[in-house]
Amino acid sequence: MKVLISTDIEGVAGVYHPEQTRAGNGEFERARLLMAHEASAAVAGAFDAGATEVWVNDSHGGFRNMPPDLLDARARVIQGKPRYLSMVAGVDEGVDALCMIGYHSRAQGRGILAHTINSFAFAGIALNGVEYGEAGLYGALAGEYGVPVVMGSGDDAFIEENRALFPNAAFVQTKRATGFTSGVSLSPEQARAAIRKGVAEGLAARAACKPLVFAGTQSVTLRTQSPAMADLFCQWPTFERVDGVTLRFTAGTVEAAVRMLNCCSAMSSMLR
């Protein structure tokens, strides 16, 4: 059994503030260690459940956050960008199950540090009229490769938002959101123990977890954070401007949609 663990940072126990998610300051240096330890707990849980191979995908920001020497030595680590499948890179290499560690709720949600892909650029993303966060988008991308999401960890808002998408997956609540930058968290030690157990339980029940599949052409609606951002993205000739901050495009698959969104995310750096 080959397992992919996609690890973000905003849903990690003890992480509350944007400074903890941005490289170049002491708050981030501490948070990236918390992220790495939760990833290692997930790796241990996967091996507890009988995994023969475990890959860890560093899925936050520049995708090079976790010090590799702090990760469980049995795992292989995917870091750096650009990469076509982004937060689920590796899912196309014979993976049997996907675990999402340290995830968060979607843009303008009620969770801690809620956003979707790029908080500077994107105010909301919908596929065929339904708004999704990163868990939904990347869970559906994994589903195109036949890979189910079997486990997720993060705050209560993340879990409430995604339980219906992954009804048989195991969820671990690492903290409770009381605001965008506030909450009540488990201790890091408690969170790691719960994650290890949750991954093992999710993998044990993986036969009941079906891949999330959004079939057919995807009509993507993107709400941007400003008219200037929509101006920039609509340089892409196939994008339709809906209003001052909203655009629409179509994609043949979820993978194509996500790759186009990530191109927009990269373009947004021009306006920083």
C-alpha positions in Angstrom: 0.0 0.0 0.0 1.5 3.3 -1.1 0.2 6.4 0.7 0.6 10.1 -0.1 0.5 12.6 2.7 -0.2 16.2 1.6 0.8 18.6 4.4 -0.2 22.2 4.7 0.5 24.6 7.6 -2.6 26.6 8.5 -4.5 23.7 10.0 -1.5 22.6 12.2 -2.0 22.8 16.0 -0.7 26.0 17.4 -0.8 28.0 14.1 -3.0 31.0 14.2 -1.4 34.0 12.5 -0.2 34.9 9.0 3.3 35.5 10.3 3.5 31.8 11.2 2.9 30.9 7.5 5.4 33.2 5.9 9.1 32.6 5.6 11.6 35.1 6.9 10.6 35.4 10.5 11.0 33.6 13.8 7.3 32.7 14.0 7.5 30.8 10.7 10.7 29.0 11.8 8.8 27.6 14.8 5.6 26.8 12.8 7.4 24.9 10.1 8.8 22.5 12.8 5.2 21.9 14.1 4.2 21.2 10.5 7.1 18.7 10.1 6.2 16.9 13.3 2.6 16.5 12.3 3.7 15.1 8.9 5.9 12.6 10.7 3.1 11.5 12.9 1.0 10.9 9.8 3.8 8.9 8.3 4.0 6.7 11.5 0.3 6.2 11.3 0.5 5.0 7.7 3.2 2.5 8.5 1.1 1.4 11.6 -1.7 0.6 9.1 0.6 -1.5 6.9 1.8 1.0 4.3 4.8 -0.3 2.4 5.7 3.2 1.0 4.8 6.7 2.1 5.4 9.9 0.3 5.1 13.3 2.0 4.1 16.3 -0.2 5.2 19.7 1.3 2.1 21.6 0.2 2.4 25.1 1.7 3.6 28.3 0.0 6.8 27.7 -1.8 6.6 24.0 -1.1 9.9 23.9 0.8 8.9 24.4 4.4 9.6 21.3 6.4 13.3 20.4 7.2 13.7 17.0 5.6 15.9 15.8 8.5 13.0 16.2 10.9 10.6 14.0 8.9 10.3 10.2 9.6 13.2 8.7 7.8 11.0 6.0 6.2 9.2 8.6 4.0 10.1 10.1 0.7 9.6 13.9 0.5 8.3 16.0 -2.4 9.4 19.6 -2.2 9.9 22.6 -4.4 7.9 24.2 -7.2 6.6 24.5 -9.9 5.0 21.1 -10.2 2.0 20.2 -12.2 -0.1 18.5 -9.6 0.9 20.9 -6.8 -0.5 19.9 -3.4 -1.1 16.3 -4.6 2.1 15.8 -6.7 2.9 12.1 -6.6 -0.8 11.0 -6.8 -0.1 9.9 -10.4 2.6 7.4 -9.3 0.6 4.4 -8.1 -0.8 5.9 -4.9 -3.5 4.0 -3.1 -4.7 6.6 -0.6 -4.3 10.3 0.2 -4.2 11.9 3.6 -4.5 15.7 4.1 -2.6 17.1 7.1 -2.8 20.7 8.4 -5.5 21.7 6.0 -7.9 24.7 6.4 -11.3 25.9 5.3 -12.0 27.8 2.1 -11.6 31.5 1.2 -14.0 33.7 3.3 -14.9 30.7 5.5 -15.1 30.8 9.3 -11.9 28.9 9.9 -8.4 29.9 11.1 -6.5 31.5 8.2 -9.2 30.4 5.7 -8.2 30.9 2.1 -8.1 29.0 -1.2 -4.8 28.6 -2.9 -3.7 32.3 -2.8 -5.2 34.7 -0.2 -3.7 37.7 -2.0 -5.4 36.9 -5.3 -8.4 34.7 -4.8 -11.7 35.4 -2.9 -13.5 32.3 -4.0 -13.4 29.4 -6.5 -16.4 27.4 -7.7 -16.6 24.4 -10.0 -19.9 24.1 -11.8 -21.5 26.5 -9.4 -20.3 24.9 -6.2 -17.6 26.6 -4.1 -14.7 24.5 -2.9 -11.6 25.0 -0.9 -8.2 23.3 -1.4 -9.4 20.0 0.1 -12.3 19.8 -2.4 -10.2 20.9 -5.4 -7.2 18.6 -4.7 -9.4 15.8 -3.5 -11.2 15.9 -6.9 -7.9 16.1 -8.7 -6.7 13.0 -6.8 -10.0 11.4 -7.7 -9.2 11.7 -11.4 -6.3 9.4 -10.7 -8.6 7.0 -8.8 -7.1 7.9 -5.4 -9.5 8.5 -2.4 -9.0 10.9 0.5 -9.0 8.7 3.6 -8.0 11.2 6.3 -7.9 14.9 7.0 -6.7 17.1 9.9 -7.3 20.8 10.7 -9.7 23.0 12.6 -13.5 22.4 13.1 -14.4 24.7 10.2 -12.3 22.6 7.8 -13.9 19.4 9.0 -17.5 20.7 8.8 -16.9 22.0 5.3 -15.4 18.8 3.9 -17.1 15.9 5.8 -19.8 15.6 3.2 -17.2 15.4 0.3 -15.3 12.6 2.1 -18.1 10.9 4.2 -16.1 7.8 5.1 -12.7 9.5 5.8 -11.3 9.9 9.2 -11.0 13.5 10.5 -8.9 14.8 13.3 -9.7 18.2 14.8 -6.4 19.9 15.9 -8.1 23.1 17.0 -11.4 25.0 17.2 -11.6 28.3 15.3 -12.8 31.3 17.3 -11.8 33.8 14.6 -9.7 34.2 11.5 -6.5 34.5 13.7 -7.7 32.9 17.0 -8.7 29.5 18.3 -8.4 26.8 20.9 -5.7 24.2 20.0 -4.7 20.8 21.2 -1.1 20.7 22.4 1.3 19.6 19.6 1.9 16.3 21.4 -1.9 15.6 21.6 -2.4 16.6 17.9 0.4 14.3 16.8 -1.0 11.4 18.7 -4.4 12.0 17.3 -3.1 12.3 13.7 -1.1 9.1 14.0 -4.2 7.3 15.2 -6.5 9.0 12.6 -4.3 8.1 9.6 -4.1 4.5 10.8 -7.9 4.4 11.2 -8.5 6.1 7.8 -6.3 3.6 6.0 -7.9 0.7 7.8 -11.2 1.8 6.4 -10.0 2.9 3.0 -12.1 0.3 1.1 -15.2 2.4 2.1 -13.6 5.7 0.8 -14.4 6.3 -2.8 -12.5 8.7 -5.0 -14.1 12.1 -5.3 -14.9 12.5 -9.0 -16.3 15.6 -10.7 -17.0 14.2 -14.2 -17.2 16.2 -17.4 -16.2 19.7 -18.4 -15.6 22.1 -15.4 -17.1 25.6 -15.5 -14.8 27.5 -13.2 -15.9 30.7 -11.6 -13.1 32.7 -9.9 -13.7 35.7 -7.7 -10.6 37.8 -7.3 -9.6 40.1 -4.5 -9.7 43.2 -6.6 -10.7 44.5 -10.1 -7.0 44.9 -10.9 -6.4 41.2 -10.3 -9.3 40.4 -12.6 -7.8 42.7 -15.2 -4.6 40.8 -15.0 -6.1 37.3 -15.2 -8.3 38.3 -18.1 -5.2 38.8 -20.2 -5.8 35.0 -20.7 -7.9 35.1 -23.9 -10.2 32.2 -22.9 -11.4 33.9 -19.7 -14.7 35.6 -19.6 -15.2 38.7 -17.4 -18.4 38.4 -15.5 -18.1 41.6 -13.3 -15.5 43.8 -11.7 -14.0 41.0 -9.7 -15.3 37.8 -11.2 -14.2 35.8 -14.2 -15.2 32.4 -15.7 -13.4 29.8 -17.8 -14.0 26.2 -18.8 -11.6 23.3 -18.4 -11.9 19.7 -19.6 -10.8 18.2 -16.3 -10.3 19.2 -12.7 -6.5 18.8 -13.2 -6.7 21.4 -16.1 -8.8 23.7 -13.9 -6.3 23.5 -11.0 -3.3 24.0 -13.2 -4.9 27.1 -14.8 -5.7 28.5 -11.3 -2.2 27.9 -10.2 -1.0 29.8 -13.3 -3.2 32.7 -12.2 -1.8 32.5 -8.7 1.7 32.8 -10.1 0.7 35.7 -12.3 -0.7 37.6 -9.2 2.9 38.3 -8.0 3.0 41.0 -10.7 0.6 43.1 -8.5 2.3 42.7 -5.2 
